[in-house]
Structure formats: C-alpha cells, structure tokens
Amino acid sequence: MPFVLVHGGGFDRRCWSPLIPLLDREVYAVDLPGRGATAGDLASVTIADFADSVADEIVDRDLHDVVLVGHSLAGITLPGVAERVEHRLRSLVFLSCSIPAPGTSVLDMFG
C-alpha cells in the first residue's frame, strides 16, 4: 500500500521531506507541473494538468492500492486524480486542504 504525496500551492515535493523517513512503506512525493523538477508554465497550467500529472505518476509506476495524500491546494487536485485512476486508489487523505463549496472557487474561500 504505497503513499503518493501531493503538495499544495507554492510548494514542491520537498515539503514532504520531514515526513517521508517516518513512513514505513513505499512513498512517492510528486512535483506538480511548474514546480520542482516538473516542467510547466504556472501562468497557463490548470487543475486538470495537475490531476493528469499525478495520475500519470501512479500509472507509470504501476501503483495499486494507493493512499493518495494531499495538503493545502491539493484539495482541488485529489478529486481529479480519483476520477482518472479510481481503481488504483485505496483512499484519499485531505490534510488541511482547501475544498471550495460546489459552484465556487478557491479564491471565493478567501473573500
């Protein structure tokens, strides 16, 4: 049961570095497009691009029974990943995530 860790806005996979050594299983921390080692233009990247990137990572590594963990702005990415690779996921963990109400955006949450 591997963990796939998804960072929030303004971060990259390194934000998970303090946690990874404490986990006793396979762990993959991803960089979303435009962050860290993953190419992407932050001016044009979309939530769908984020979800595609994480789903591709799961498929490319042939991961199954994945615990998908996200924090902060990853709250809007995880549902898209679940739509793409639902059959490969065991559970989703939303850790202090931004989750806008239906019909609203993350920006609406901040007034």
C-alpha positions in Angstrom: 0.0 0.0 0.0 2.1 2.9 -1.3 1.6 6.6 -0.3 1.6 9.2 -3.1 2.0 12.7 -1.6 0.8 15.8 -3.4 2.0 19.2 -2.3 -0.1 22.4 -2.2 0.3 25.7 -3.9 3.6 27.5 -3.6 5.4 24.3 -2.6 7.1 21.3 -4.3 7.7 17.7 -3.2 10.4 18.8 -0.8 7.7 20.0 1.7 7.1 16.3 2.5 10.8 15.6 3.3 10.4 15.7 7.1 7.5 13.1 6.9 8.9 10.6 4.4 11.5 9.0 6.7 8.8 8.4 9.3 6.6 6.3 7.0 7.1 2.6 6.9 6.1 1.9 3.3 6.7 2.9 -0.3 6.4 6.7 -0.6 6.3 8.9 -3.7 6.2 12.7 -3.4 5.3 14.3 -6.7 6.1 17.7 -8.1 3.1 19.2 -9.8 3.6 20.9 -13.2 5.6 24.1 -12.9 7.1 23.1 -9.5 10.3 21.5 -8.6 11.6 19.1 -11.2 8.4 19.0 -13.3 8.2 21.4 -16.2 5.2 23.6 -16.7 4.2 27.2 -17.2 2.4 28.4 -14.0 0.6 31.1 -16.0 -1.2 28.5 -18.0 -1.2 25.3 -16.0 -4.7 24.0 -15.0 -6.1 21.9 -12.2 -6.7 19.2 -14.9 -2.9 19.3 -15.7 -2.2 18.7 -12.0 -4.6 15.8 -11.8 -3.2 14.3 -15.1 0.3 14.6 -13.8 -0.4 12.8 -10.5 -2.5 10.1 -12.3 0.3 9.6 -14.8 2.8 9.1 -12.0 0.6 6.4 -10.4 0.1 4.6 -13.8 3.7 5.0 -14.9 4.9 3.4 -11.6 2.2 0.8 -11.9 1.0 1.6 -8.4 -2.1 -0.1 -6.9 -3.9 0.2 -3.6 -2.5 3.8 -3.3 -3.2 6.1 -0.3 -3.3 9.5 -2.0 -2.4 12.3 0.4 -2.7 16.0 -0.3 -2.4 19.2 1.6 -3.5 22.8 1.1 -4.3 23.5 -2.5 -4.0 19.8 -3.3 -7.6 19.6 -2.1 -8.7 20.6 -5.6 -6.3 18.2 -7.3 -7.1 14.9 -5.5 -10.7 14.6 -6.7 -9.4 14.9 -10.3 -6.9 12.2 -9.7 -9.6 9.9 -8.2 -11.7 10.4 -11.4 -8.8 9.3 -13.5 -7.4 6.3 -11.6 -10.1 5.4 -9.1 -9.4 1.6 -9.5 -5.8 2.2 -8.3 -6.7 4.1 -5.1 -7.4 2.7 -1.6 -8.2 6.0 0.0 -7.7 9.8 -0.2 -6.4 11.8 2.7 -7.1 15.6 2.7 -4.7 17.2 5.1 -5.7 20.8 5.9 -6.9 21.2 2.3 -8.7 24.0 0.5 -12.0 22.5 -0.6 -14.4 25.0 -2.1 -18.1 24.5 -2.0 -19.8 23.3 -5.2 -20.0 26.2 -7.7 -17.3 28.2 -6.0 -13.6 28.5 -6.4 -10.6 28.5 -4.0 -10.5 32.3 -4.5 -14.1 32.6 -3.3 -13.0 31.0 0.0 -10.7 33.9 0.8 -13.3 36.6 0.1 
